Each structure stands twice: as structure tokens, then as C-alpha cells.
Amino acid sequence: MIEGKRQVLLALALVTFLSCTACSAGEPVVSGIAPERPSGMSNKRGEGMKIRLDVEGTQLTATLDDNATTRDFVSLLPLTLTLKDYGETEKISYLSRKLSVEGAPSGSDPSVGDITYYAPWGNLALFYKDFGYSDGLIRLGKIDSGVESLNRPGPLRVTIELVEK
């Protein structure tokens, strides 16, 4: 009887281990087919696609994270938005529609240069100063350099586009 229980427990442990190993890339796999992602989107964290932000003539680049919300954001590009200051910490603009939050964490702790999506309001937020943890805030990526160009008073016009490789 004890030997039978031991075999069942070992079998369950093996199934659990194999399930976790199959999901280690961060994307679910159904029937051996990984979900499609936009051209240029990497499977590896830290090697996401690049976007260009033209902030009133100043060119910035950013590296995007690989998640469902970011992929939905990329589907809206190219975009031209007016960014307005919010709390002397970030520049925000509402998007034309809400983005997918599938698999997103419950919130995040943004730092300087983070590009985020605030799900409760449906707005893009680019942080030029550090801020604390916020429920509903999803990181999309990070500005590579030049984030100080966002730290100016008043609204800023920005065009965001995918960088062609």
C-alpha cells in the first residue's frame, strides 16, 4: 500500500516538474505551437523589440518587454499623442482603446525611463522620475536614454513607431 502511494506521488512530482519546464519560456504552448507575436518580438526577456519616440524633434529609443499588454500596444503603432504632465513625475496620454491585461502582474514599481500602461484609466505613462508601487500599472518597456527630455513643463507631442530592423 505504501509503495503504491509512493509511486503515485513520484508520478505527480514528475508531471508537475515537466509542466513547469514546458512553461519556462513565459509563454503558454498549446498543441506544440507557440502563440504568434509581432515581427521582431523576442522570446527572451531583455531582448525585446525597439521603438522610436520623437518627442518634439528629440529622438529617443526604447526597448519593449515581451508581454501580452506590450504586444497589444505595438498593434496600435505608429501613434501620435499629446503627453500631459501628471504629478510632476510622468507624462501621460489616453490611448484609443484599452489594452489587453492578460497575464499581467497586479501592479508595478516604476523607475525613471519606464514606459507603462495604467489599466484602470487606459493611459500610457512615461516616467521621468521614480515613483512607488501602483496597482494596475503594467510595464511595457524602458527608454534607453534621453528620458530627461520628458521633464519639461506643459504638454509634449510625441510620435511612437516601431524601429525597422
C-alpha positions in Angstrom: 0.0 0.0 0.0 2.8 2.5 1.0 4.8 1.6 -2.2 1.7 2.4 -4.3 1.3 5.8 -2.7 5.0 6.5 -3.2 4.7 5.7 -6.9 1.6 8.0 -7.3 3.5 10.8 -5.5 6.6 10.4 -7.7 4.4 10.4 -10.8 2.7 13.6 -9.7 6.0 15.2 -8.9 7.3 14.3 -12.4 4.2 15.7 -14.1 4.5 18.9 -12.1 8.2 19.3 -13.0 7.5 18.7 -16.7 4.6 21.2 -16.7 6.8 23.9 -15.1 9.7 23.2 -17.6 7.3 23.5 -20.6 6.2 26.9 -19.4 9.7 28.3 -18.5 9.8 30.5 -21.6 7.0 32.6 -20.2 4.5 31.8 -22.9 1.9 29.1 -22.9 2.3 26.4 -25.6 -0.9 24.7 -26.9 -0.5 21.6 -29.1 3.2 22.4 -29.5 2.5 25.7 -31.3 3.7 28.9 -29.6 1.5 32.0 -29.9 2.3 34.4 -32.7 4.0 37.7 -31.9 4.6 40.8 -34.0 7.7 40.6 -36.2 10.8 41.5 -34.2 9.4 40.5 -30.8 11.8 38.3 -28.9 11.1 35.3 -26.8 13.9 36.2 -24.4 13.4 38.8 -21.7 15.7 41.8 -22.1 15.9 41.3 -25.8 12.5 42.9 -26.8 11.8 45.0 -29.9 12.8 48.6 -30.2 10.6 51.6 -30.7 11.4 55.2 -31.6 9.8 58.1 -29.8 10.0 61.5 -31.5 9.4 64.0 -28.6 9.0 67.4 -30.4 12.1 66.7 -32.5 14.1 64.8 -29.9 14.7 61.2 -31.0 14.6 58.6 -28.2 14.7 54.8 -28.5 13.2 52.3 -26.1 13.3 48.6 -25.6 10.0 46.9 -25.0 9.2 44.0 -22.7 7.7 40.8 -24.1 4.2 40.5 -22.7 0.6 40.5 -23.9 0.0 44.1 -23.0 3.1 45.3 -24.9 2.1 43.2 -28.0 -1.3 44.8 -27.9 0.3 48.3 -27.6 2.5 47.6 -30.6 -0.6 46.8 -32.6 -1.6 50.5 -32.3 1.7 51.8 -33.7 2.5 54.2 -35.2 0.9 56.6 -32.8 1.0 60.4 -32.3 -0.1 61.5 -28.9 -0.1 64.6 -26.7 1.6 63.8 -23.4 0.4 65.8 -20.4 2.3 66.1 -17.1 0.9 64.1 -14.2 2.1 64.7 -10.7 5.4 66.2 -11.8 6.6 62.5 -12.2 5.2 61.2 -15.5 3.8 62.2 -18.9 0.5 60.5 -19.7 -1.8 60.2 -22.7 -5.0 58.2 -23.1 -5.0 55.5 -25.9 -7.7 55.0 -28.4 -8.8 51.8 -26.6 -7.9 49.7 -23.6 -5.1 47.2 -23.9 -5.1 43.5 -23.0 -4.0 42.8 -19.5 -3.9 39.0 -19.9 -1.2 37.6 -17.7 -0.2 41.0 -16.3 1.0 41.4 -12.8 -1.3 43.2 -10.4 0.9 46.3 -10.4 4.5 47.6 -10.7 7.0 49.9 -9.1 8.1 52.3 -11.9 11.5 53.9 -12.2 12.9 56.7 -14.4 12.5 55.8 -18.1 9.8 53.2 -17.6 7.1 53.1 -20.3 3.9 51.8 -18.7 0.2 51.3 -19.2 -2.2 52.2 -16.4 -5.0 49.7 -16.9 -7.7 51.3 -14.7 -7.7 54.5 -16.7 -6.4 53.1 -20.1 -3.5 55.5 -20.4 0.1 55.3 -21.4 2.5 56.7 -18.8 6.2 57.6 -19.4 8.1 58.1 -16.1 10.8 60.8 -15.9 11.0 60.5 -12.1 10.9 57.5 -9.7 7.5 56.6 -8.3 6.2 54.0 -5.8 4.3 50.8 -6.4 0.9 51.3 -8.2 -1.9 48.7 -8.5 -2.9 48.4 -12.2 0.3 49.7 -13.6 1.9 47.4 -16.2 5.4 47.9 -17.5 5.7 47.9 -21.3 9.4 48.7 -21.6 12.1 51.3 -20.8 13.5 54.3 -22.6 17.2 53.6 -23.5 18.5 57.1 -23.0 17.4 60.8 -23.1 14.5 60.4 -20.7 15.3 63.9 -19.3 13.7 65.4 -22.5 10.3 64.4 -20.9 11.0 66.5 -17.8 9.7 69.8 -19.3 6.6 71.8 -18.3 3.5 71.6 -20.4 2.2 69.1 -22.9 4.5 67.4 -25.3 3.7 66.0 -28.7 5.2 62.5 -29.3 5.2 60.1 -32.2 5.9 56.5 -31.4 6.8 54.0 -34.1 8.3 50.5 -34.4 12.0 50.6 -35.4 12.6 48.6 -38.5 15.4 46.2 -38.4 
